[in-house]
């Protein structure tokens, strides 16, 4: 499985919309939009996990720089979370 970072999302984009969009490139294992803990409002980015590396690359090619819900999104491979000190 390969996790992708999706930035520049509309605050109205739902996890279902995100999953449906990326399903055009292959099998979506999970789609999560990161939300503010207090307000539960979208922070404008999320993560999509694709079944295979090939599907992940297809999703990047299909969606990076394209419009989703009226916003141009940036899609790339997710980097591991760096420890904060």
N, C-alpha and C positions, 0 to 999 in steps of 0.2 A: 504494500500500500504506500501511496505517496501523498503527502500533505502539501496543499497549495495555500499561499497567502493571497487573499483578495482584498484590495484596498480601494478606496474611493466609492464605496457603496452608498446609495441613497439611504437616508434614515428610514424610509418606508419599505425598503427591501426586506422580505421575510426569508427565513431559512428555507421554506418550501420553494420560493421563487428561485433562490440561489441553487438549490439542489436540482430543480427542473432545468435550469439554464445549463448547468454543467453536465447533466445527463446526456446532452446532445453530443458530448465528446467521449462518453463511456460510462462505466458503472461508478456511481457516487456511493461511497461507503458512509460518509457523514458530511453534513454541512452545518456550520455553526457561525452565528453572527455574534460578535463580542458586544456586550451591553454594559452600560454603566450600572454599578451595583445599587446605587441609591435610586435612580430614576427609571431603571430598566429600559432606557432609550439606547438605541443602537449607537455605537461609537464610530460607525462608518467603515468597519472592516470585519473580516471574518476568515474562516478557514474551510476549505473543501478537501476531503480526503477521497482520492481516486483509487480504484482497485489496482491498477498497474502503472508502471512508469510510462509505458506507451500512451495510455489514456491521459495521464497527467500532462505529458508533453503536448498531446492533441488539445487538451483544455487550455493550456497556456497559449498555444498558437491561435485557437479559436476566440478566446476572450480578452487577452491582454490588449489594452488600448481601445476596446470596443465599448459600446453603450449598453448598459443594463439598467432598467428603470430610470432612464433619462440621465444617467451619470456615466462618464467614461471611467472604466475600472482598470486597475493595474493587477495583473496576475503573475505570480512567480512562485518558485519553490519556497516553501516555508523554511526558515532557519530555526535551529534549536534555540530555545529560550536561554539567554545568557544570565548567569547568576548576578544579582545585584547586591552590592555590599554597602 
